[in-house]
């Protein structure tokens, strides 16, 4: 089989022309370099002119590459500024979130302090409580209304003791365990509290309706009618509740009956205090030598 034509380098005119041009350029470069060396050696003034001409010829390219470099620097600087701004933004957001959390905690602490101050004011003005504890649960089934108090017999709590909050009477202890107690609310269907009307001083009875409200009925014949907005306080009779504890406010009146709202709302109450039962004075002793 015959070898292909133009296989060797010598048979390609294009390659030959390329080699020739390369040799010529190399020789011209060498000669120009030697010429520049000789001019710089024997005629420095002329060499400075050649350098100035070269500087003028290369100045456009230098300007172009300089603009490109400055643009790259500006792009890099802008990108760095953007990344730095993003980091600062994240840091500011984290600081804002932390500040918001601290503000919420401060408001909760302020609310807690105000509520405890109200309880302290109640204690200073009234009977010393047996214990102050949190309400940890509630129950509303049919007409029953109760809450669970985080205190029991180990804290001195007993069944029948009255329970009050900053706003007024909560109810009374229905049963007590060692650590918790169940409190029967004023609005419970089985609750009844002897009261007096603050406006007139007339006695009345507050009975729970089992729906969050209470029914109020005067126990005095010929007593003036109740008015909307009348405040009711415990009368102290009955030997359970101390006198002067706010109980309810009248919402509406229908004949001899009125509907009211308890002042101590369990939904907004988280701390209450257990008070000792009222000790009834013993009946006076019969005079010595009196006839039977």
C-alpha positions as CSV (number, residue, x, y, z in Angstrom):
1,X,0.0,0.0,0.0
2,X,1.5,3.4,-1.0
3,X,2.1,6.0,1.7
4,X,-0.1,9.0,1.7
5,X,1.1,12.1,-0.1
6,X,2.3,15.2,1.9
7,X,3.0,13.1,4.9
8,X,6.4,14.8,5.8
9,X,6.8,18.4,6.9
10,X,8.8,19.3,3.8
11,X,5.9,18.6,1.5
12,X,3.5,21.1,3.2
13,X,3.8,24.6,1.7
14,X,1.7,26.1,4.6
15,X,4.1,24.7,7.2
16,X,7.1,25.9,5.2
17,X,5.7,29.4,5.0
18,X,4.9,29.4,8.7
19,X,8.4,28.3,9.6
20,X,9.8,31.0,7.3
21,X,7.7,33.8,8.8
22,X,8.7,32.6,12.3
23,X,12.4,32.7,11.4
24,X,12.0,36.2,9.9
25,X,10.2,37.6,12.9
26,X,12.8,36.1,15.3
27,X,15.7,37.6,13.3
28,X,13.9,41.0,13.1
29,X,13.3,40.9,16.8
30,X,17.0,40.0,17.5
31,X,18.2,42.8,15.2
32,X,15.7,45.3,16.7
33,X,16.9,44.3,20.2
34,X,20.5,44.7,19.3
35,X,19.7,48.0,17.6
36,X,18.0,49.3,20.8
37,X,20.9,48.1,22.9
38,X,23.4,50.0,20.6
39,X,21.2,53.1,20.6
40,X,20.8,53.1,24.4
41,X,24.6,52.6,24.7
42,X,25.8,55.2,22.2
43,X,22.8,57.7,21.9
44,X,20.8,57.9,25.1
45,X,18.8,60.9,23.9
46,X,17.5,59.0,20.9
47,X,16.7,56.0,23.1
48,X,14.6,58.2,25.4
49,X,12.7,59.3,22.3
50,X,12.1,55.7,21.3
51,X,10.9,54.9,24.8
52,X,8.5,57.9,24.7
53,X,7.1,56.7,21.3
54,X,6.6,53.2,22.8
55,X,4.9,54.7,25.8
56,X,2.5,56.7,23.5
57,X,1.7,53.6,21.5
58,X,1.0,51.4,24.5
59,X,-1.0,54.0,26.5
60,X,-4.4,53.1,25.0
61,X,-3.9,49.4,26.0
62,X,-2.7,50.5,29.4
63,X,-5.7,52.7,29.9
64,X,-8.1,49.9,28.9
65,X,-6.4,47.4,31.2
66,X,-6.4,50.0,34.0
67,X,-10.1,50.6,33.6
68,X,-10.7,46.9,33.6
69,X,-8.6,46.5,36.8
70,X,-10.4,49.4,38.5
71,X,-13.8,47.9,37.5
72,X,-12.8,44.6,38.9
73,X,-11.7,46.3,42.1
74,X,-15.0,48.2,42.3
75,X,-16.9,45.0,41.7
76,X,-14.9,43.2,44.4
77,X,-15.4,46.1,46.8
78,X,-19.1,46.2,46.1
79,X,-19.5,42.5,46.6
80,X,-17.5,42.7,49.8
81,X,-19.7,45.6,51.0
82,X,-22.9,43.6,50.1
83,X,-21.7,40.6,52.0
84,X,-20.7,42.8,55.0
85,X,-24.1,44.5,54.9
86,X,-25.8,41.1,54.8
87,X,-23.8,40.1,57.9
88,X,-24.7,43.3,59.7
89,X,-28.3,42.8,58.8
90,X,-28.4,39.3,60.2
91,X,-26.6,40.6,63.4
92,X,-29.1,43.4,63.7
93,X,-32.1,41.1,63.3
94,X,-30.7,38.7,65.9
95,X,-30.1,41.7,68.3
96,X,-33.7,43.0,67.6
97,X,-35.1,39.5,68.3
98,X,-33.2,39.3,71.5
99,X,-34.3,42.8,72.5
100,X,-37.9,41.8,71.8
101,X,-37.6,38.7,74.0
102,X,-36.1,40.8,76.8
103,X,-39.0,43.3,76.4
104,X,-41.5,40.5,76.7
105,X,-39.8,39.1,79.8
106,X,-39.7,42.6,81.3
107,X,-43.4,43.1,80.7
108,X,-44.2,39.7,82.2
109,X,-42.0,40.6,85.2
110,X,-43.8,44.0,85.5
111,X,-47.2,42.3,85.4
112,X,-46.1,39.7,88.0
113,X,-44.8,42.4,90.3
114,X,-48.0,44.5,90.0
115,X,-50.1,41.4,90.7
116,X,-48.0,40.5,93.7
117,X,-48.2,44.0,95.0
118,X,-52.0,43.9,94.8
119,X,-51.9,40.6,96.8
120,X,-49.5,42.2,99.3
121,X,-51.9,45.2,99.6
122,X,-54.8,42.8,100.3
123,X,-52.7,40.9,102.9
124,X,-51.7,44.2,104.6
125,X,-55.3,45.4,104.8
126,X,-57.0,42.1,105.6
127,X,-56.6,38.8,107.3
128,X,-53.2,37.1,107.0
129,X,-53.5,34.2,104.5
130,X,-52.7,30.6,105.3
131,X,-50.9,30.2,102.0
132,X,-50.5,31.9,98.6
133,X,-50.4,29.5,95.7
134,X,-50.9,29.2,91.9
135,X,-54.0,28.0,90.2
136,X,-52.9,25.2,88.0
137,X,-56.1,23.9,86.4
138,X,-59.8,24.5,85.9
139,X,-62.9,22.4,85.3
140,X,-66.2,23.4,83.9
141,X,-68.6,20.4,83.6
142,X,-72.4,21.0,83.5
143,X,-73.1,23.6,86.2
144,X,-69.9,22.8,88.1
145,X,-67.1,25.4,88.2
146,X,-63.9,24.5,90.0
147,X,-60.2,25.3,89.9
148,X,-57.2,23.4,91.2
149,X,-54.9,25.1,93.7
150,X,-51.2,24.1,94.0
151,X,-51.4,23.8,97.8
152,X,-52.8,21.1,100.1
153,X,-53.0,19.8,103.6
154,X,-49.3,19.9,103.9
155,X,-49.5,23.7,103.5
156,X,-52.4,24.0,106.0
157,X,-55.2,24.0,103.5
158,X,-58.5,22.4,104.7
159,X,-62.0,22.0,103.2
160,X,-64.3,24.9,103.7
161,X,-61.6,27.6,103.8
162,X,-62.3,30.7,101.7
163,X,-60.1,31.6,98.7
164,X,-59.6,35.1,97.3
165,X,-57.5,36.9,94.7
166,X,-56.5,40.5,94.1
167,X,-59.9,41.3,92.6
168,X,-62.2,39.6,95.1
169,X,-63.6,36.3,96.4
170,X,-62.7,33.3,94.3
171,X,-64.7,30.6,96.3
172,X,-64.0,28.1,99.0
173,X,-62.0,24.9,99.3
174,X,-64.2,21.9,98.4
175,X,-61.6,19.2,99.1
176,X,-57.9,19.1,99.8
177,X,-55.2,16.6,99.1
178,X,-51.6,16.6,100.4
179,X,-50.3,18.9,97.6
180,X,-53.3,20.3,95.8
181,X,-56.8,21.4,96.5
182,X,-60.0,21.8,94.6
183,X,-61.7,25.2,94.9
184,X,-65.4,25.7,94.4
185,X,-65.9,29.0,92.5
186,X,-68.4,31.6,93.4
187,X,-70.1,31.0,90.0
188,X,-70.5,27.2,90.7
189,X,-74.1,26.0,90.8
190,X,-73.7,24.7,94.4
191,X,-72.1,27.9,95.7
192,X,-73.9,30.5,97.9
193,X,-72.3,33.5,99.6
194,X,-74.0,35.9,102.1
195,X,-73.2,39.5,101.0
196,X,-74.2,43.1,101.6
197,X,-74.8,45.8,99.0
198,X,-72.2,48.5,99.2
199,X,-74.6,51.2,98.3
200,X,-77.4,50.4,100.8
201,X,-75.9,47.9,103.2
202,X,-78.8,45.6,102.8
203,X,-78.1,41.8,103.1
204,X,-78.4,39.6,100.1
205,X,-77.4,36.2,98.9
206,X,-75.2,35.4,95.9
207,X,-75.7,32.0,94.3
208,X,-73.8,30.6,91.4
209,X,-75.6,29.8,88.2
210,X,-73.0,27.4,86.7
211,X,-72.4,29.5,83.6
212,X,-69.9,32.0,84.9
213,X,-72.4,34.4,86.4
214,X,-74.2,34.6,89.7
215,X,-77.8,35.2,90.8
216,X,-78.4,37.9,93.5
217,X,-81.4,38.0,95.8
218,X,-82.1,40.3,98.6
219,X,-82.8,38.6,102.0
220,X,-84.4,41.7,103.6
221,X,-88.1,42.4,103.3
222,X,-88.9,45.8,101.9
223,X,-85.3,46.4,100.9
224,X,-84.7,48.9,98.1
225,X,-84.2,47.3,94.7
226,X,-80.8,46.5,93.3
227,X,-79.3,48.7,90.6
228,X,-77.0,47.8,87.8
229,X,-73.4,48.4,88.9
230,X,-74.1,47.7,92.6
231,X,-71.0,46.2,94.3
232,X,-71.5,43.3,96.7
233,X,-69.2,42.4,99.6
234,X,-69.2,39.5,101.9
235,X,-71.2,40.1,105.0
236,X,-69.2,37.8,107.3
237,X,-72.3,35.9,108.4
238,X,-72.4,32.1,108.2
239,X,-69.0,31.4,109.6
240,X,-67.1,30.8,106.3
241,X,-66.2,34.0,104.6
242,X,-64.6,37.0,106.3
243,X,-66.5,40.3,106.0
244,X,-65.6,43.0,103.4
245,X,-64.3,40.8,100.6
246,X,-65.5,42.0,97.1
247,X,-67.7,39.3,95.5
248,X,-69.6,40.5,92.4
249,X,-71.1,43.4,90.5
250,X,-74.7,43.6,89.3
251,X,-75.1,43.4,85.6
252,X,-78.9,43.4,85.2
253,X,-82.0,43.5,87.4
254,X,-85.3,41.7,86.8
255,X,-87.8,42.2,89.6
256,X,-86.5,40.9,92.9
257,X,-83.6,39.0,91.2
258,X,-80.5,40.3,89.7
259,X,-77.7,38.8,87.6
260,X,-74.1,39.6,88.4
261,X,-70.5,38.9,87.5
262,X,-67.9,37.7,89.9
263,X,-65.1,40.2,90.4
264,X,-62.4,37.5,90.5
265,X,-62.3,36.0,87.0
266,X,-60.5,32.6,87.1
267,X,-59.6,33.0,83.4
268,X,-57.4,36.0,84.3
269,X,-56.3,34.7,87.7
270,X,-53.2,32.6,88.2
271,X,-52.4,33.2,91.9
272,X,-54.8,33.1,94.9
273,X,-54.6,32.9,98.6
274,X,-56.3,30.7,101.1
275,X,-57.8,32.5,104.2
276,X,-58.7,31.0,107.5
277,X,-62.3,30.4,108.2
278,X,-64.2,32.9,110.3
279,X,-64.4,31.8,113.9
280,X,-67.9,32.4,115.2
281,X,-68.1,33.9,118.7
282,X,-69.6,31.4,121.2
283,X,-73.0,32.2,122.5
284,X,-73.1,34.2,125.7
285,X,-73.2,32.2,128.9
286,X,-76.3,32.2,130.9
287,X,-76.1,34.3,134.1
288,X,-75.3,32.4,137.3
289,X,-78.4,31.7,139.4
290,X,-80.8,32.4,136.5
291,X,-84.0,30.3,136.5
292,X,-84.2,27.4,134.1
